[in-house]
């Protein structure tokens, strides 16, 4: 069910899954965002650092004899040396800039204790970003991984790019695994065009030892934004007491009266958070935070426009 939160046209989806119609309706919410390829990403985790995303890039066209007024920075020194005559490279502006979403839909994302599952928050983020992309006449593509396999959705404009994504995100007949994000990153490296804008939407559990290697190679030719999703229950244990919990397969007791247990509990999340933050900071990738008890569009507006 879609719930209106405030007068700023902010909506939240509650529960574990969204219907296709709910994700389609997020088009109206997406219209409050600026064009993604020109946005300034505000990442409070980096001390208020603002990263301005580059607009549409440029593509190489040809090499020609140097002419008065040509940019000397674009000299082709190899051809100049070979021919003995100065040559410069010519470029033209790209007609479009694709936006890709890497969407984590693994086992760990099927969890939430307040408004929504992490997977539902992910679906909202992906849907709003997808709508915002095609509204700006850019192409939207996606890689969705469930921890067992990845699904590739090739970039298209308008509803041809959005609807297949929304149908997949609203599917209720899925299987989930605990695999890493590495295979999805490799897939994305193979299909994304240089100069793309990429959003990685995940809780960043179990990244895998080769995650940074492929992330750094992807970053060499693309702009990347990380969307870190978490549930408050992952950060802090519930009030002191004994709780019977289950992971779906096994039942066990959790004693939050034990201070040592609580410290270890908090440390587990803090390590995951710090690992992600340090990794993305190292490669100058903004990291946006989404809690399952927050309104997704409010976080996006705050990060992309500085509003709210």
ZALO-226747 format. One record per residue: x, y, z of N, C-alpha, C in turn; residue in one letter; chain. Coordinates in nm, 2 decimals, padded with zeros to 4 digits. Last residue first. Layout:
X:Y:Z:X:Y:Z:X:Y:Z:a:A
...
This chain:
01.47:01.95:00.20:01.42:01.87:00.31:01.53:01.85:00.41:x:A
01.74:01.97:-00.06:01.61:02.01:00.01:01.57:01.91:00.12:x:A
01.96:01.90:-00.19:01.98:01.97:-00.07:01.85:02.01:00.00:x:A
01.93:01.74:-00.42:01.89:01.88:-00.43:01.93:01.96:-00.31:x:A
02.02:01.48:-00.36:02.03:01.54:-00.50:02.00:01.68:-00.51:x:A
01.97:01.44:-00.09:02.10:01.41:-00.15:02.12:01.47:-00.28:x:A
01.70:01.51:-00.05:01.81:01.57:00.03:01.95:01.55:-00.03:x:A
01.58:01.34:-00.24:01.57:01.49:-00.25:01.68:01.56:-00.17:x:A
01.64:01.09:-00.13:01.69:01.13:-00.26:01.69:01.28:-00.28:x:A
01.51:01.10:00.12:01.65:01.09:00.11:01.71:01.13:-00.02:x:A
01.25:01.13:00.02:01.30:01.24:00.10:01.46:01.23:00.11:x:A
01.20:00.89:-00.11:01.21:01.02:-00.19:01.27:01.13:-00.11:x:A
01.19:00.71:00.11:01.30:00.70:00.01:01.31:00.84:-00.07:x:A
01.16:00.77:00.44:01.09:00.78:00.31:01.20:00.80:00.20:x:A
01.28:00.52:00.68:01.28:00.65:00.62:01.20:00.65:00.49:x:A
01.32:00.27:00.78:01.21:00.35:00.84:01.21:00.49:00.79:x:A
01.53:00.16:00.66:01.40:00.10:00.62:01.29:00.18:00.69:x:A
01.76:00.41:00.55:01.71:00.32:00.65:01.57:00.28:00.61:x:A
02.01:00.48:00.33:01.86:00.46:00.33:01.83:00.36:00.45:x:A
02.27:00.69:00.23:02.22:00.60:00.33:02.07:00.60:00.33:x:A
02.51:00.71:-00.03:02.38:00.76:00.03:02.33:00.65:00.12:x:A
02.83:00.79:-00.11:02.74:00.68:-00.05:02.62:00.74:00.02:x:A
03.03:00.87:-00.40:02.93:00.91:-00.29:02.85:00.79:-00.24:x:A
03.35:00.77:-00.45:03.21:00.74:-00.48:03.12:00.78:-00.37:x:A
03.63:00.77:-00.44:03.56:00.90:-00.46:03.42:00.87:-00.51:x:A
03.76:00.55:-00.35:03.74:00.56:-00.50:03.65:00.68:-00.53:x:A
03.75:00.58:-00.08:03.88:00.56:-00.14:03.87:00.58:-00.29:x:A
03.47:00.58:-00.03:03.55:00.70:-00.01:03.68:00.69:-00.08:x:A
03.42:00.31:-00.07:03.36:00.41:-00.16:03.43:00.54:-00.15:x:A
03.56:00.20:00.15:03.59:00.16:00.01:03.54:00.26:-00.09:x:A
03.46:00.32:00.37:03.60:00.34:00.34:03.63:00.31:00.20:x:A
03.19:00.23:00.36:03.22:00.37:00.36:03.36:00.40:00.31:x:A
03.22:-00.05:00.38:03.16:00.01:00.26:03.20:00.16:00.25:x:A
03.34:-00.06:00.63:03.40:-00.12:00.51:03.35:-00.06:00.39:x:A
03.15:00.06:00.80:03.28:00.12:00.78:03.35:00.07:00.65:x:A
02.94:-00.13:00.78:02.92:00.01:00.74:03.06:00.08:00.71:x:A
03.06:-00.36:00.88:03.01:-00.36:00.75:02.99:-00.22:00.69:x:A
03.12:-00.26:01.14:03.23:-00.31:01.05:03.18:-00.31:00.91:x:A
02.87:-00.21:01.24:02.96:-00.10:01.23:03.08:-00.14:01.13:x:A
02.76:-00.47:01.26:02.71:-00.37:01.17:02.81:-00.26:01.14:x:A
02.93:-00.57:01.46:02.91:-00.64:01.34:02.86:-00.55:01.23:x:A
02.91:-00.40:01.68:03.03:-00.40:01.60:03.02:-00.47:01.47:x:A
02.66:-00.47:01.78:02.68:-00.34:01.72:02.80:-00.33:01.63:x:A
02.73:-00.73:01.88:02.61:-00.71:01.78:02.63:-00.58:01.71:x:A
02.92:-00.68:02.06:02.95:-00.76:01.94:02.85:-00.74:01.83:x:A
02.77:-00.54:02.25:02.88:-00.48:02.19:02.92:-00.55:02.06:x:A
02.58:-00.74:02.32:02.53:-00.62:02.25:02.65:-00.54:02.19:x:A
02.74:-00.93:02.44:02.67:-00.97:02.32:02.63:-00.84:02.25:x:A
02.82:-00.78:02.66:02.92:-00.83:02.57:02.86:-00.86:02.44:x:A
02.58:-00.74:02.80:02.65:-00.63:02.74:02.76:-00.67:02.64:x:A
02.29:-00.91:02.79:02.43:-00.94:02.80:02.51:-00.82:02.73:x:A
02.04:-00.87:02.74:02.08:-00.82:02.87:02.23:-00.84:02.88:x:A
01.97:-00.98:02.50:02.02:-00.84:02.49:02.05:-00.78:02.63:x:A
01.99:-01.28:02.38:01.98:-01.22:02.51:02.05:-01.08:02.51:x:A
01.81:-01.47:02.17:01.90:-01.36:02.17:01.88:-01.29:02.30:x:A
01.77:-01.81:02.07:01.74:-01.70:02.16:01.85:-01.60:02.15:x:A
01.65:-01.95:01.75:01.75:-01.93:01.86:01.71:-01.82:01.95:x:A
01.58:-02.16:01.48:01.53:-02.07:01.58:01.64:-02.07:01.69:x:A
01.64:-02.18:01.12:01.67:-02.21:01.26:01.62:-02.11:01.36:x:A
01.52:-02.08:00.89:01.56:-02.22:00.90:01.58:-02.27:01.04:x:A
01.46:-01.82:00.94:01.38:-01.89:00.85:01.40:-02.04:00.85:x:A
01.59:-01.73:01.15:01.64:-01.69:01.02:01.57:-01.76:00.91:x:A
01.43:-01.61:01.45:01.45:-01.72:01.35:01.51:-01.66:01.22:x:A
01.42:-01.56:01.81:01.43:-01.52:01.67:01.45:-01.63:01.58:x:A
01.32:-01.47:02.11:01.32:-01.58:02.03:01.32:-01.53:01.88:x:A
01.49:-01.27:02.35:01.41:-01.27:02.23:01.43:-01.40:02.15:x:A
01.52:-01.13:02.66:01.54:-01.25:02.58:01.44:-01.26:02.47:x:A
01.65:-00.79:02.72:01.55:-00.90:02.73:01.60:-01.02:02.65:x:A
01.68:-00.45:02.66:01.72:-00.57:02.73:01.61:-00.67:02.75:x:A
01.56:-00.36:02.32:01.58:-00.33:02.47:01.62:-00.46:02.54:x:A
01.75:-00.48:02.03:01.63:-00.43:02.10:01.66:-00.42:02.25:x:A
02.07:-00.36:01.90:01.98:-00.47:01.94:01.85:-00.41:02.01:x:A
02.14:-00.16:01.61:02.12:-00.17:01.76:02.03:-00.28:01.80:x:A
02.16:-00.22:01.33:02.26:-00.13:01.40:02.26:-00.15:01.55:x:A
01.95:-00.38:01.27:02.09:-00.43:01.24:02.19:-00.35:01.31:x:A
01.73:-00.23:01.33:01.76:-00.35:01.41:01.90:-00.41:01.39:x:A
01.73:-00.05:01.12:01.77:00.00:01.25:01.81:-00.12:01.35:x:A
01.86:-00.17:00.82:01.75:-00.17:00.91:01.80:-00.13:01.05:x:A
01.99:-00.02:00.51:02.00:-00.09:00.64:01.87:-00.08:00.72:x:A
02.17:00.04:00.22:02.04:00.02:00.28:02.06:-00.06:00.41:x:A
02.34:00.27:00.02:02.36:00.18:00.14:02.22:00.17:00.21:x:A
02.42:00.33:-00.29:02.30:00.34:-00.20:02.31:00.23:-00.10:x:A
02.68:00.50:-00.47:02.64:00.38:-00.39:02.52:00.42:-00.30:x:A
02.74:00.59:-00.80:02.68:00.63:-00.67:02.64:00.51:-00.59:x:A
02.98:00.66:-01.05:02.91:00.56:-00.96:02.86:00.63:-00.84:x:A
03.07:00.71:-01.38:03.03:00.78:-01.25:02.95:00.68:-01.17:x:A
03.33:00.54:-01.56:03.19:00.57:-01.53:03.18:00.65:-01.40:x:A
03.59:00.45:-01.59:03.52:00.51:-01.71:03.38:00.55:-01.69:x:A
03.68:00.36:-01.35:03.77:00.43:-01.44:03.70:00.50:-01.55:x:A
03.48:00.22:-01.22:03.49:00.36:-01.19:03.58:00.43:-01.28:x:A
03.54:-00.04:-01.30:03.42:00.02:-01.35:03.42:00.17:-01.33:x:A
03.77:-00.08:-01.16:03.78:-00.08:-01.31:03.65:-00.02:-01.37:x:A
03.68:-00.07:-00.90:03.77:00.03:-00.94:03.78:00.04:-01.09:x:A
03.51:-00.30:-00.90:03.45:-00.16:-00.87:03.55:-00.06:-00.93:x:A
03.69:-00.50:-00.93:03.60:-00.48:-01.04:03.53:-00.34:-01.02:x:A
03.83:-00.48:-00.68:03.90:-00.48:-00.81:03.81:-00.44:-00.93:x:A
03.63:-00.49:-00.49:03.70:-00.37:-00.51:03.77:-00.37:-00.64:x:A
03.55:-00.77:-00.51:03.45:-00.66:-00.53:03.53:-00.53:-00.57:x:A
03.69:-00.99:-00.46:03.72:-00.92:-00.58:03.63:-00.80:-00.61:x:A
03.58:-01.09:-00.22:03.72:-01.04:-00.22:03.76:-00.97:-00.34:x:A
03.25:-00.99:-00.12:03.34:-01.08:-00.20:03.48:-01.01:-00.21:x:A
03.05:-00.87:00.03:03.08:-00.82:-00.10:03.17:-00.91:-00.19:x:A
02.86:-00.92:00.25:02.93:-01.02:00.18:02.97:-00.98:00.04:x:A
02.63:-00.65:00.22:02.67:-00.77:00.29:02.75:-00.86:00.20:x:A
02.52:-00.42:00.10:02.67:-00.45:00.10:02.71:-00.55:00.20:x:A
02.27:-00.36:00.05:02.31:-00.35:00.19:02.46:-00.38:00.21:x:A
02.23:-00.16:-00.25:02.26:-00.28:-00.18:02.27:-00.25:-00.03:x:A
02.28:-00.04:-00.56:02.18:-00.03:-00.45:02.18:-00.16:-00.38:x:A
02.46:00.17:-00.75:02.47:00.04:-00.69:02.38:00.04:-00.56:x:A
02.42:00.34:-01.04:02.38:00.34:-00.90:02.39:00.19:-00.85:x:A
02.61:00.51:-01.29:02.58:00.38:-01.23:02.54:00.40:-01.08:x:A
02.63:00.65:-01.60:02.60:00.68:-01.46:02.55:00.56:-01.39:x:A
02.88:00.60:-01.85:02.75:00.58:-01.79:02.75:00.63:-01.65:x:A
03.13:00.62:-01.97:03.06:00.74:-01.95:02.92:00.73:-01.89:x:A
03.12:00.32:-02.16:03.20:00.42:-02.09:03.12:00.55:-02.08:x:A
02.83:00.11:-02.11:02.91:00.19:-02.20:02.99:00.29:-02.12:x:A
02.80:-00.22:-01.97:02.78:-00.07:-01.96:02.88:00.00:-02.06:x:A
02.86:-00.49:-02.00:02.75:-00.43:-02.08:02.74:-00.28:-02.07:x:A
03.08:-00.55:-01.84:03.08:-00.60:-01.98:02.97:-00.53:-02.06:x:A
03.03:-00.45:-01.59:03.15:-00.40:-01.67:03.14:-00.44:-01.81:x:A
02.81:-00.61:-01.52:02.79:-00.47:-01.55:02.91:-00.41:-01.63:x:A
02.94:-00.85:-01.48:02.84:-00.84:-01.58:02.82:-00.70:-01.62:x:A
03.09:-00.78:-01.26:03.16:-00.82:-01.38:03.06:-00.81:-01.50:x:A
02.88:-00.73:-01.08:02.97:-00.62:-01.12:03.05:-00.65:-01.25:x:A
02.77:-00.98:-01.05:02.69:-00.88:-01.11:02.78:-00.76:-01.15:x:A
02.99:-01.12:-00.93:02.95:-01.16:-01.07:02.86:-01.05:-01.13:x:A
03.00:-00.98:-00.68:03.11:-00.97:-00.78:03.07:-01.01:-00.92:x:A
02.83:-00.99:-00.47:02.80:-00.90:-00.58:02.90:-00.90:-00.69:x:A
02.79:-01.34:-00.37:02.84:-01.20:-00.36:02.79:-01.12:-00.47:x:A
02.50:-01.54:-00.25:02.62:-01.51:-00.32:02.67:-01.37:-00.31:x:A
02.28:-01.64:-00.12:02.37:-01.55:-00.04:02.50:-01.53:-00.11:x:A
01.96:-01.63:-00.29:02.08:-01.69:-00.25:02.17:-01.59:-00.17:x:A
01.62:-01.68:-00.36:01.73:-01.60:-00.32:01.84:-01.68:-00.27:x:A
01.35:-01.68:-00.60:01.44:-01.75:-00.51:01.56:-01.66:-00.47:x:A
01.01:-01.56:-00.64:01.16:-01.55:-00.65:01.23:-01.65:-00.56:x:A
00.74:-01.43:-00.71:00.78:-01.57:-00.72:00.93:-01.58:-00.74:x:A
00.66:-01.17:-00.72:00.66:-01.24:-00.59:00.70:-01.38:-00.59:x:A
00.78:-00.88:-00.88:00.76:-01.03:-00.89:00.76:-01.09:-00.75:x:A
00.86:-00.62:-00.89:00.73:-00.65:-00.82:00.69:-00.80:-00.83:x:A
01.09:-00.62:-01.04:01.10:-00.58:-00.90:00.97:-00.61:-00.82:x:A
00.99:-00.69:-01.29:01.08:-00.78:-01.22:01.09:-00.75:-01.07:x:A
00.84:-00.47:-01.35:00.78:-00.60:-01.35:00.86:-00.70:-01.27:x:A
01.03:-00.27:-01.36:00.93:-00.27:-01.25:00.86:-00.40:-01.24:x:A
01.18:-00.35:-01.59:01.24:-00.34:-01.45:01.14:-00.35:-01.34:x:A
00.99:-00.32:-01.79:01.05:-00.45:-01.76:01.12:-00.46:-01.62:x:A
00.94:-00.03:-01.76:00.84:-00.13:-01.73:00.90:-00.27:-01.71:x:A
01.16:00.13:-01.85:01.12:00.12:-01.71:01.03:00.00:-01.68:x:A
01.21:00.11:-02.12:01.32:00.09:-02.03:01.28:00.06:-01.89:x:A
00.97:00.17:-02.23:01.03:00.04:-02.27:01.15:00.01:-02.18:x:A
00.91:00.42:-02.15:00.85:00.31:-02.07:00.91:00.17:-02.11:x:A
01.22:00.58:-02.23:01.08:00.58:-02.21:01.03:00.46:-02.13:x:A
01.49:00.38:-02.37:01.43:00.51:-02.33:01.28:00.48:-02.30:x:A
01.70:00.12:-02.24:01.61:00.17:-02.33:01.55:00.30:-02.28:x:A
01.96:-00.12:-02.17:01.91:00.02:-02.16:01.82:00.06:-02.27:x:A
01.86:-00.45:-02.07:01.94:-00.36:-02.16:01.88:-00.22:-02.15:x:A
01.89:-00.62:-01.79:01.79:-00.55:-01.86:01.86:-00.44:-01.94:x:A
01.99:-00.93:-01.67:02.03:-00.81:-01.74:01.92:-00.75:-01.81:x:A
02.01:-01.10:-01.37:01.93:-01.07:-01.48:01.97:-00.93:-01.54:x:A
02.22:-01.35:-01.21:02.19:-01.20:-01.24:02.10:-01.19:-01.37:x:A
02.18:-01.59:-00.95:02.21:-01.55:-01.08:02.17:-01.40:-01.10:x:A
02.19:-01.59:-00.67:02.20:-01.71:-00.74:02.24:-01.69:-00.89:x:A
02.16:-01.34:-00.58:02.26:-01.42:-00.51:02.28:-01.56:-00.57:x:A
02.00:-01.20:-00.75:01.94:-01.25:-00.63:02.03:-01.34:-00.55:x:A
02.06:-00.89:-00.92:02.11:-01.02:-00.87:02.04:-01.07:-00.75:x:A
02.01:-00.71:-01.21:01.95:-00.75:-01.08:02.01:-00.88:-01.04:x:A
02.11:-00.43:-01.38:02.15:-00.57:-01.35:02.09:-00.60:-01.21:x:A
01.96:-00.21:-01.63:01.98:-00.26:-01.49:02.04:-00.40:-01.49:x:A
01.91:00.11:-01.78:01.93:-00.03:-01.79:01.96:-00.08:-01.65:x:A
01.77:00.38:-01.95:01.78:00.32:-01.82:01.81:00.17:-01.85:x:A
01.86:00.68:-02.13:01.83:00.54:-02.13:01.85:00.48:-01.99:x:A
01.69:01.00:-02.10:01.81:00.92:-02.10:01.76:00.77:-02.10:x:A
01.48:01.18:-02.07:01.51:01.13:-02.20:01.64:01.06:-02.21:x:A
01.40:01.24:-01.82:01.51:01.33:-01.87:01.55:01.28:-02.01:x:A
01.24:01.03:-01.77:01.18:01.16:-01.78:01.27:01.26:-01.84:x:A
01.42:00.83:-01.74:01.35:00.84:-01.87:01.28:00.97:-01.88:x:A
01.52:00.90:-01.48:01.61:00.88:-01.59:01.53:00.90:-01.72:x:A
01.30:00.88:-01.31:01.38:01.01:-01.32:01.47:01.01:-01.45:x:A
01.25:00.61:-01.33:01.15:00.71:-01.38:01.22:00.84:-01.40:x:A
01.48:00.51:-01.20:01.45:00.47:-01.34:01.35:00.57:-01.40:x:A
01.46:00.62:-00.95:01.57:00.66:-01.03:01.54:00.62:-01.18:x:A
01.22:00.49:-00.86:01.23:00.63:-00.87:01.34:00.68:-00.96:x:A
01.31:00.22:-00.88:01.19:00.26:-00.95:01.20:00.42:-00.97:x:A
01.52:00.21:-00.69:01.54:00.17:-00.83:01.43:00.23:-00.92:x:A
01.39:00.28:-00.45:01.50:00.36:-00.50:01.52:00.33:-00.65:x:A
01.20:00.07:-00.44:01.15:00.21:-00.45:01.27:00.29:-00.50:x:A
01.37:-00.16:-00.41:01.27:-00.15:-00.53:01.22:00.00:-00.55:x:A
01.49:-00.10:-00.17:01.57:-00.11:-00.29:01.48:-00.09:-00.41:x:A
01.27:-00.12:00.00:01.34:00.01:-00.01:01.42:00.01:-00.14:x:A
01.23:-00.40:-00.04:01.13:-00.30:-00.08:01.18:-00.16:-00.09:x:A
01.46:-00.50:00.08:01.43:-00.53:-00.07:01.33:-00.43:-00.12:x:A
01.43:-00.44:00.34:01.53:-00.37:00.27:01.51:-00.39:00.12:x:A
01.08:-00.40:00.42:01.20:-00.48:00.40:01.30:-00.40:00.33:x:A
00.95:-00.12:00.62:00.96:-00.21:00.50:01.08:-00.30:00.50:x:A
00.91:-00.01:00.87:00.82:00.02:00.76:00.82:-00.08:00.65:x:A
01.06:-00.25:01.05:00.97:-00.13:01.08:00.88:-00.11:00.96:x:A
01.22:-00.45:00.99:01.15:-00.46:01.12:01.05:-00.35:01.14:x:A
01.34:-00.67:00.74:01.30:-00.54:00.78:01.22:-00.55:00.90:x:A
01.47:-00.85:00.46:01.46:-00.83:00.60:01.42:-00.69:00.63:x:A
01.61:-00.95:00.22:01.47:-00.99:00.26:01.45:-00.98:00.41:x:A
01.87:-00.90:00.18:01.78:-00.79:00.16:01.64:-00.82:00.19:x:A
02.00:-01.15:00.21:02.01:-01.05:00.32:01.92:-00.93:00.30:x:A
01.95:-01.28:-00.04:01.88:-01.32:00.09:01.88:-01.21:00.19:x:A
01.95:-01.01:-00.29:01.99:-01.14:-00.23:01.91:-01.16:-00.10:x:A
01.93:-00.81:-00.47:01.80:-00.87:-00.42:01.83:-01.00:-00.36:x:A
02.07:-00.51:-00.57:02.09:-00.63:-00.49:01.96:-00.68:-00.44:x:A
02.11:-00.37:-00.88:02.02:-00.39:-00.77:02.04:-00.52:-00.70:x:A
02.25:-00.13:-01.05:02.29:-00.26:-01.00:02.21:-00.28:-00.88:x:A
02.14:00.06:-01.32:02.12:00.03:-01.18:02.17:-00.11:-01.15:x:A
02.26:00.31:-01.54:02.25:00.17:-01.50:02.23:00.16:-01.35:x:A
02.19:00.54:-01.79:02.20:00.52:-01.64:02.18:00.37:-01.62:x:A
02.36:00.67:-02.07:02.28:00.57:-02.01:02.30:00.57:-01.86:x:A
02.33:00.96:-02.23:02.41:00.90:-02.13:02.33:00.80:-02.06:x:A
02.33:01.07:-02.58:02.27:01.03:-02.46:02.37:00.97:-02.36:x:A
02.51:01.17:-02.76:02.37:01.21:-02.77:02.29:01.17:-02.65:x:A
02.82:01.32:-02.68:02.73:01.20:-02.68:02.59:01.24:-02.68:x:A
02.99:01.56:-02.88:02.91:01.53:-02.76:02.82:01.40:-02.78:x:A
03.30:01.46:-03.04:03.16:01.52:-03.04:03.08:01.48:-02.92:x:A
03.63:01.55:-03.11:03.53:01.48:-03.03:03.40:01.54:-03.06:x:A
03.95:01.51:-03.27:03.82:01.58:-03.27:03.72:01.49:-03.19:x:A
04.29:01.56:-03.21:04.18:01.47:-03.21:04.05:01.56:-03.20:x:A
04.54:01.70:-03.44:04.46:01.70:-03.32:04.34:01.60:-03.33:x:A
04.88:01.71:-03.56:04.74:01.66:-03.57:04.67:01.67:-03.44:x:A
05.16:01.85:-03.73:05.07:01.85:-03.61:04.93:01.80:-03.64:x:A
05.38:01.63:-03.90:05.28:01.74:-03.91:05.19:01.73:-03.79:x:A
05.52:01.40:-03.89:05.59:01.52:-03.89:05.51:01.65:-03.90:x:A
05.40:01.15:-03.87:05.39:01.22:-04.00:05.47:01.35:-04.01:x:A
05.48:01.07:-03.61:05.49:00.98:-03.73:05.49:01.05:-03.86:x:A
05.42:01.28:-03.44:05.55:01.23:-03.45:05.58:01.15:-03.58:x:A
05.14:01.29:-03.48:05.22:01.41:-03.51:05.37:01.37:-03.53:x:A
05.06:01.05:-03.39:05.05:01.07:-03.53:05.13:01.19:-03.57:x:A
05.13:01.09:-03.12:05.18:00.98:-03.19:05.17:01.00:-03.34:x:A
04.99:01.32:-03.03:05.13:01.33:-03.04:05.19:01.21:-03.12:x:A
04.73:01.49:-03.10:04.76:01.35:-03.11:04.91:01.34:-03.14:x:A
04.61:01.74:-02.88:04.70:01.70:-02.98:04.72:01.55:-02.98:x:A
04.44:01.85:-02.70:04.39:01.74:-02.77:04.48:01.70:-02.89:x:A
04.56:02.07:-02.59:04.55:01.96:-02.50:04.50:01.83:-02.58:x:A
04.52:02.26:-02.78:04.65:02.19:-02.79:04.65:02.07:-02.69:x:A
04.23:02.30:-02.97:04.28:02.29:-02.83:04.41:02.20:-02.83:x:A
04.25:02.52:-03.25:04.23:02.39:-03.19:04.29:02.38:-03.05:x:A
04.33:02.76:-03.35:04.22:02.76:-03.26:04.19:02.63:-03.20:x:A
04.44:02.65:-03.67:04.44:02.76:-03.57:04.32:02.76:-03.48:x:A
04.46:02.29:-03.68:04.41:02.42:-03.74:04.41:02.52:-03.63:x:A
04.62:01.98:-03.76:04.60:02.10:-03.66:04.56:02.22:-03.74:x:A
04.45:01.74:-03.94:04.57:01.83:-03.93:04.53:01.95:-03.84:x:A
04.26:01.51:-03.73:04.28:01.59:-03.85:04.41:01.68:-03.83:x:A
04.08:01.22:-03.63:04.21:01.30:-03.62:04.22:01.38:-03.75:x:A
03.75:01.18:-03.49:03.85:01.16:-03.59:03.97:01.24:-03.55:x:A
03.59:01.13:-03.25:03.53:01.13:-03.38:03.64:01.10:-03.49:x:A
03.52:01.02:-02.92:03.62:01.04:-03.02:03.55:01.03:-03.16:x:A
03.26:01.17:-02.72:03.31:01.06:-02.79:03.41:01.10:-02.90:x:A
03.18:01.30:-02.40:03.22:01.32:-02.54:03.28:01.20:-02.59:x:A
02.89:01.29:-02.18:03.03:01.30:-02.21:03.06:01.33:-02.36:x:A
02.65:01.47:-01.99:02.68:01.38:-02.10:02.83:01.40:-02.15:x:A
02.80:01.57:-01.68:02.68:01.55:-01.77:02.72:01.46:-01.88:x:A
02.92:01.44:-01.37:02.94:01.50:-01.50:02.82:01.47:-01.59:x:A
02.81:01.53:-01.04:02.81:01.43:-01.15:02.83:01.50:-01.28:x:A
02.98:01.66:-00.78:02.90:01.70:-00.90:02.92:01.59:-01.01:x:A
02.96:01.59:-00.45:03.02:01.54:-00.57:02.93:01.58:-00.69:x:A
03.03:01.73:-00.15:02.94:01.74:-00.26:03.01:01.69:-00.38:x:A
03.07:01.65:00.19:03.13:01.65:00.06:03.02:01.65:-00.05:x:A
03.00:01.63:00.45:02.93:01.72:00.38:02.98:01.74:00.23:x:A
03.17:01.42:00.54:03.18:01.55:00.59:03.12:01.66:00.51:x:A
03.09:01.20:00.41:03.22:01.25:00.38:03.23:01.39:00.43:x:A
02.83:01.15:00.47:02.92:01.06:00.53:03.07:01.11:00.51:x:A
02.67:01.32:00.32:02.71:01.36:00.45:02.81:01.28:00.52:x:A
02.69:01.39:00.01:02.72:01.27:00.08:02.76:01.32:00.22:x:A
02.50:01.50:-00.25:02.55:01.54:-00.12:02.56:01.42:-00.04:x:A
02.56:01.54:-00.59:02.53:01.44:-00.49:02.59:01.49:-00.35:x:A
02.40:01.72:-00.82:02.51:01.73:-00.72:02.48:01.64:-00.61:x:A
02.31:01.61:-01.15:02.28:01.64:-01.01:02.41:01.65:-00.93:x:A
02.30:01.55:-01.41:02.35:01.68:-01.38:02.35:01.71:-01.23:x:A
02.18:01.30:-01.44:02.32:01.32:-01.50:02.38:01.45:-01.47:x:A
01.92:01.34:-01.33:02.03:01.26:-01.25:02.17:01.29:-01.30:x:A
01.74:01.63:-01.31:01.81:01.54:-01.40:01.92:01.47:-01.33:x:A
01.58:01.64:-00.98:01.65:01.70:-01.09:01.70:01.60:-01.19:x:A
01.26:01.52:-00.87:01.40:01.51:-00.87:01.46:01.59:-00.99:x:A
00.99:01.51:-00.90:01.04:01.61:-00.81:01.19:01.61:-00.81:x:A
00.93:01.29:-01.06:00.93:01.42:-01.12:00.97:01.53:-01.03:x:A
00.90:01.08:-00.89:01.03:01.10:-00.96:01.04:01.23:-01.02:x:A
00.63:01.08:-00.82:00.73:01.12:-00.72:00.87:01.15:-00.79:x:A
00.53:00.98:-01.06:00.49:01.12:-01.01:00.59:01.17:-00.91:x:A
00.63:00.72:-01.07:00.67:00.82:-01.17:00.64:00.96:-01.13:x:A
00.51:00.56:-00.88:00.63:00.64:-00.84:00.68:00.73:-00.94:x:A
00.32:00.41:-01.01:00.28:00.54:-00.96:00.40:00.62:-00.91:x:A
00.47:00.18:-01.06:00.44:00.27:-01.17:00.40:00.41:-01.12:x:A
00.47:00.07:-00.81:00.60:00.11:-00.87:00.57:00.20:-00.99:x:A
00.19:00.01:-00.79:00.26:00.10:-00.69:00.39:00.15:-00.74:x:A
00.16:-00.17:-01.00:00.09:-00.04:-01.00:00.15:00.06:-00.91:x:A
00.30:-00.39:-00.90:00.35:-00.32:-01.02:00.29:-00.18:-01.03:x:A
00.35:-00.39:-00.55:00.28:-00.43:-00.67:00.33:-00.35:-00.79:x:A
00.62:-00.48:-00.34:00.54:-00.38:-00.40:00.46:-00.44:-00.52:x:A
00.68:-00.65:-00.02:00.68:-00.64:-00.17:00.59:-00.53:-00.22:x:A
00.66:-00.60:00.25:00.77:-00.68:00.20:00.79:-00.67:00.05:x:A
00.58:-00.28:00.40:00.56:-00.43:00.39:00.69:-00.49:00.33:x:A
00.49:00.02:00.22:00.51:-00.06:00.34:00.50:-00.21:00.31:x:A
00.62:00.30:00.06:00.56:00.17:00.04:00.59:00.09:00.17:x:A
00.56:00.65:00.08:00.64:00.53:00.12:00.56:00.41:00.10:x:A
00.61:00.97:-00.07:00.53:00.85:-00.05:00.62:00.74:00.00:x:A
00.57:01.32:-00.09:00.66:01.20:-00.05:00.57:01.08:-00.01:x:A
00.48:01.57:-00.14:00.46:01.47:-00.24:00.56:01.35:-00.21:x:A
00.50:01.73:00.08:00.61:01.75:-00.03:00.60:01.63:-00.13:x:A
00.32:01.69:00.28:00.28:01.77:00.17:00.38:01.78:00.06:x:A
00.38:01.34:00.36:00.37:01.48:00.39:00.33:01.56:00.26:x:A
00.31:01.07:00.30:00.38:01.10:00.42:00.36:01.25:00.46:x:A
00.09:00.84:00.18:00.13:00.97:00.16:00.19:01.02:00.30:x:A
00.15:00.50:00.10:00.11:00.60:00.21:00.17:00.73:00.18:x:A
00.05:00.23:-00.08:00.12:00.35:-00.08:00.07:00.45:00.02:x:A
00.08:-00.12:00.00:00.00:00.00:00.00:00.09:00.12:00.00:x:A
